[in-house]
Amino acid sequence: MAQVVENMLQALAAGLLAGAIYGLMCVGLGLIFGVMRVINFAQGDVMMLGMYAAYYLFLSFGVQAVFGSVFGPYVAILLSGPLMFGFGYLIHRFLIARVTGARTAKLEGEGHFAQLILTLGVALVLQNGGLIVFGSVLASIRTPLSSSAWEIGPLWGEDVAVFVNKARGIAALISVAAMVVLSAVITRSRLGKALRASADNPEAATYMGIDIDRSHRIAFGLGSAITAIAGGLLATNYPFHPYIGIDYVIVMYAGVVLGGLGSITGAFWGGMTIGLVQQLSTLVLPTQLQNAAIFAVFLLIVFFRPQGFFGRMVERT
């Protein structure tokens, strides 16, 4: 009995840690969709670029020498955020802006067909460009914390204890902190009000003097930066390669849909749900069936609550 309880608690702890990173990952995509209503197939590959940005900042640009091997990776990960914000801002300025905003009125399907093809093309360019530039050898941002753990317990008499990997624990704390900061920016700052107005009613926001294109560029840059930071945090525990974005972009969309389209808080909890299901499913299923368990639960939740956790049901007349 004690062994069963310990396994369950260990899987629950691992699910919470993984879910926090998944949640931050989903928030980046949820922000872009919530403000711009753009389905971005390149989001996973932006995450991949964030991983490599943190990797090279840590190893080749002096971060390791200044901050050491323990905390240096996290400094590099946070520094990759502004870099990927600039990347996302430029991608929107020169590519995405052509098929979003006021220009979409003249395009078939209000620009959604063009958005799908464009973001898919950007994803393919980033994948193959990454393979050329970075190579196919697996990389990772290792820290001594990755091989050590905190022991919590005993929790059940003297026989049960839970071990929390230190690198994953710090990554989860950074994810939650980033989510709190983003929520404060969106709900309390002038910039956040402009982004929410641009999402709710672009035409009215324009009449109020808000530059919709600028708001969209900032939203796309912020979404890219947030997902890139989540990718860097993920890279402290898992190796990565130029095609890793394919493995996670579906997870991101599942989290965004679970949370409710347009809800940033919902996207975080959607990602958290995916992390919990992924880890808890290993108690009864082989590891190879983790994704099957995720999408089984996804379909079950969507069946009973199609608008997601924090979404609103739209009444049509």
matplotlib code that plots the C-alpha trace (Angstrom):
import matplotlib.pyplot as plt

x = [0.0, 2.8, 4.5, 1.3, 0.8, 4.4, 4.1, 1.0, 2.5, 5.7, 3.7, 1.6, 4.7, 6.2, 3.0, 2.8, 6.4, 6.0, 2.5, 3.8, 6.3, 3.6, 1.3, 3.8, 4.4, 0.6, 0.3, 2.5, 0.4, -2.8, -1.7, -1.1, -4.4, -6.3, -5.2, -4.8, -7.0, -4.0, -3.4, 0.4, 1.9, 5.4, 5.0, 6.8, 9.7, 9.9, 10.2, 13.1, 14.9, 14.5, 16.1, 19.1, 19.3, 19.6, 22.0, 24.4, 24.0, 25.0, 28.0, 29.4, 28.5, 30.0, 26.9, 28.4, 31.6, 29.9, 27.0, 28.4, 26.9, 24.2, 22.3, 23.9, 21.4, 18.4, 20.0, 20.6, 17.0, 15.6, 18.0, 16.7, 13.2, 14.1, 15.9, 12.9, 10.6, 12.6, 12.5, 8.7, 8.2, 10.2, 8.4, 5.1, 6.3, 7.5, 5.4, 2.4, 1.2, 0.5, -2.3, -3.7, -5.4, -7.4, -5.7, -7.6, -10.9, -9.7, -8.5, -10.5, -11.7, -10.7, -7.1, -7.3, -6.2, -3.2, -2.3, -2.3, -0.1, 2.2, 2.8, 3.3, 5.9, 7.7, 7.7, 9.3, 11.9, 12.8, 13.0, 15.3, 17.2, 17.8, 19.1, 21.5, 22.8, 22.7, 23.1, 21.2, 23.2, 21.1, 21.9, 20.9, 21.4, 22.6, 23.0, 24.2, 20.7, 19.4, 21.0, 19.9, 16.6, 14.8, 13.3, 9.8, 8.7, 8.2, 4.5, 2.9, 4.3, 8.0, 7.8, 6.7, 8.8, 8.6, 11.7, 11.5, 14.2, 15.8, 16.1, 12.5, 11.4, 13.2, 11.8, 8.3, 8.8, 10.1, 7.1, 4.6, 6.4, 6.4, 2.7, 2.0, 4.0, 2.3, -1.1, -0.3, 0.9, -2.3, -4.7, -3.1, -0.9, -1.7, -0.1, -2.4, -5.5, -4.4, -3.9, -7.3, -9.0, -7.4, -8.6, -12.2, -13.1, -10.4, -12.6, -13.6, -10.0, -8.9, -11.4, -9.9, -6.5, -4.9, -2.5, -3.9, -0.9, 1.5, -0.6, -0.5, 3.3, 3.8, 1.4, 3.2, 6.6, 5.4, 3.9, 7.2, 9.3, 7.1, 7.1, 10.9, 11.5, 9.3, 11.4, 14.6, 13.3, 12.3, 15.8, 17.4, 15.9, 15.4, 17.7, 16.5, 17.1, 15.8, 12.6, 11.5, 8.9, 6.7, 6.5, 5.1, 3.0, 0.1, 0.5, 0.3, -2.9, -4.5, -3.7, -5.1, -8.3, -8.7, -8.3, -10.7, -9.8, -8.7, -8.1, -4.5, -5.2, -7.1, -4.1, -1.9, -4.3, -4.8, -1.1, -1.1, -3.8, -1.7, 1.3, -0.7, -2.4, 0.9, 2.7, -0.3, -1.0, 2.4, 1.0, -1.3, 0.0, 3.3, 5.3, 4.7, 1.0, 1.3, 0.1, -2.8, -3.9, -3.5, -5.8, -8.3, -8.7, -8.7, -11.6, -13.5, -13.2, -14.1, -17.1, -18.6, -17.3, -16.6, -15.8, -12.9, -12.2, -12.3, -14.0, -17.5, -20.2, -21.3, -25.0, -26.0, -29.3]
y = [0.0, 2.4, 1.8, 2.6, 5.8, 6.8, 6.1, 8.2, 11.1, 11.0, 11.0, 13.9, 15.9, 15.2, 16.2, 19.5, 20.3, 19.4, 21.0, 24.3, 24.4, 23.2, 25.8, 28.6, 27.1, 27.2, 30.8, 32.1, 30.5, 31.5, 35.2, 35.2, 33.6, 35.6, 39.0, 38.2, 35.2, 33.7, 29.9, 29.8, 26.5, 27.9, 28.3, 25.0, 26.0, 29.4, 27.4, 25.4, 28.7, 29.8, 26.6, 27.1, 30.8, 29.9, 27.1, 29.4, 32.3, 29.9, 28.3, 30.9, 34.3, 34.3, 33.6, 30.4, 32.1, 35.0, 33.1, 29.6, 26.3, 26.2, 29.4, 30.4, 28.3, 30.1, 33.5, 32.5, 31.3, 34.6, 36.5, 34.5, 36.0, 39.5, 38.0, 36.0, 39.0, 40.8, 37.8, 37.5, 41.3, 41.2, 38.1, 39.8, 43.1, 41.6, 38.4, 37.9, 41.5, 40.8, 38.4, 39.8, 43.0, 45.2, 43.6, 40.4, 41.9, 41.7, 38.1, 34.9, 33.4, 36.6, 35.7, 32.4, 30.3, 32.6, 32.6, 28.8, 28.4, 31.3, 30.0, 26.4, 27.8, 29.7, 26.5, 24.5, 27.2, 27.3, 23.5, 23.0, 26.2, 25.0, 21.7, 23.4, 25.9, 23.8, 20.3, 17.1, 16.3, 16.4, 19.4, 20.1, 22.8, 20.8, 22.1, 20.3, 20.7, 18.3, 15.4, 16.2, 16.3, 17.6, 14.9, 15.7, 13.5, 11.1, 11.7, 8.3, 6.9, 6.4, 4.6, 7.3, 10.2, 12.3, 13.4, 16.6, 17.2, 20.6, 21.7, 20.9, 22.5, 25.8, 25.7, 25.3, 28.2, 30.4, 29.4, 30.3, 33.6, 34.4, 33.7, 36.0, 38.8, 38.4, 38.4, 41.6, 43.2, 42.2, 43.2, 46.3, 48.0, 50.5, 48.0, 45.2, 47.4, 48.1, 44.4, 43.5, 46.2, 45.1, 41.6, 42.5, 45.1, 46.1, 48.7, 50.4, 50.3, 52.0, 54.9, 55.2, 55.8, 52.4, 51.2, 47.7, 46.6, 47.7, 45.8, 42.7, 43.0, 43.3, 40.4, 38.2, 39.2, 38.5, 35.2, 34.2, 35.2, 33.4, 30.1, 30.5, 30.8, 27.8, 25.9, 26.9, 25.7, 22.4, 22.1, 21.9, 18.4, 17.1, 17.1, 18.9, 19.1, 21.3, 19.2, 19.2, 21.8, 19.3, 17.2, 20.1, 22.3, 19.8, 19.8, 23.7, 23.7, 21.0, 23.1, 26.3, 24.6, 22.9, 26.2, 28.1, 29.9, 33.5, 32.9, 33.2, 31.9, 29.0, 28.2, 27.8, 25.5, 23.6, 23.0, 22.0, 19.5, 18.0, 17.6, 15.9, 13.5, 12.7, 11.8, 10.1, 7.9, 6.2, 4.5, 2.4, 2.7, 2.2, 5.4, 5.1, 5.7, 9.0, 11.0, 8.7, 9.3, 13.0, 13.1, 10.7, 13.1, 16.0, 14.6, 13.7, 17.2, 18.9, 16.6, 17.7, 21.3, 22.3, 25.9, 24.8, 25.5, 29.3, 29.8, 31.2, 29.5, 31.7, 31.8, 32.1, 33.5]
z = [0.0, 0.9, -2.4, -4.3, -2.4, -3.0, -6.7, -7.0, -5.1, -7.1, -10.4, -9.1, -8.2, -11.6, -13.3, -11.5, -12.4, -16.0, -16.2, -15.1, -18.0, -20.4, -19.1, -19.8, -23.2, -23.9, -22.6, -25.4, -28.0, -26.2, -26.1, -29.9, -30.6, -28.0, -29.4, -33.1, -33.8, -35.7, -35.8, -35.6, -36.7, -36.2, -32.4, -31.7, -33.9, -32.1, -28.9, -30.6, -31.4, -27.8, -26.7, -28.9, -28.0, -24.3, -25.1, -27.0, -24.6, -21.8, -23.5, -26.0, -24.7, -21.2, -19.1, -17.7, -16.9, -15.0, -13.3, -13.1, -14.0, -11.4, -12.1, -15.4, -17.5, -15.9, -16.6, -20.2, -20.5, -19.3, -21.6, -24.5, -23.9, -25.2, -28.2, -29.2, -28.6, -31.2, -33.5, -33.1, -33.6, -36.9, -38.1, -37.6, -39.1, -42.3, -42.8, -40.4, -40.8, -44.5, -43.7, -40.4, -39.2, -41.6, -44.6, -44.1, -45.2, -48.8, -48.5, -49.0, -45.7, -43.9, -44.3, -42.3, -45.3, -45.9, -42.2, -42.1, -45.2, -44.1, -40.5, -41.8, -44.3, -41.5, -39.5, -42.3, -42.9, -39.2, -39.0, -42.0, -41.3, -37.8, -39.1, -41.4, -38.7, -35.6, -37.0, -36.0, -32.8, -29.6, -27.4, -23.8, -21.1, -18.2, -14.7, -11.6, -10.3, -13.0, -11.2, -7.6, -5.8, -2.7, -0.5, 0.9, 3.7, 5.3, 4.4, 5.1, 8.3, 7.8, 4.5, 1.9, 0.6, -2.6, -4.5, -6.4, -9.0, -8.3, -11.9, -12.6, -9.4, -10.2, -13.8, -12.4, -10.0, -12.9, -15.0, -12.3, -11.7, -15.4, -15.6, -12.7, -14.2, -17.6, -15.9, -14.1, -17.3, -19.2, -16.5, -14.9, -17.4, -20.2, -22.7, -21.4, -21.8, -25.4, -26.1, -24.6, -26.5, -29.8, -29.1, -28.0, -30.7, -33.1, -34.9, -31.6, -30.4, -33.6, -33.0, -29.5, -31.0, -30.4, -33.1, -33.8, -35.9, -33.2, -30.6, -32.8, -33.2, -29.5, -28.8, -31.3, -29.8, -26.3, -27.3, -28.9, -25.9, -23.4, -25.3, -25.9, -22.1, -21.5, -24.1, -22.4, -19.1, -20.7, -22.1, -18.7, -18.3, -21.8, -24.9, -28.0, -31.8, -34.6, -35.1, -31.5, -32.1, -33.9, -30.7, -28.7, -31.0, -30.8, -27.0, -27.0, -29.1, -26.9, -23.8, -25.4, -26.4, -23.0, -21.2, -23.5, -26.7, -25.9, -22.2, -21.0, -17.6, -19.1, -21.4, -18.3, -16.6, -19.8, -20.0, -16.3, -17.0, -19.8, -17.6, -14.9, -17.3, -18.9, -15.7, -13.9, -16.9, -16.5, -13.4, -15.5, -19.1, -20.9, -21.5, -25.2, -24.6, -22.8, -25.7, -26.2, -22.6, -23.1, -26.1, -24.6, -21.6, -24.0, -26.0, -22.9, -21.5, -24.8, -25.1, -21.8, -21.9, -25.5, -24.5, -22.3, -18.6, -18.8, -22.2, -22.7, -24.6, -27.5, -28.1, -31.8, -32.9]

ax = plt.figure().add_subplot(projection="3d")
ax.plot(x, y, z, "-o")
ax.set_aspect("equal")
plt.show()
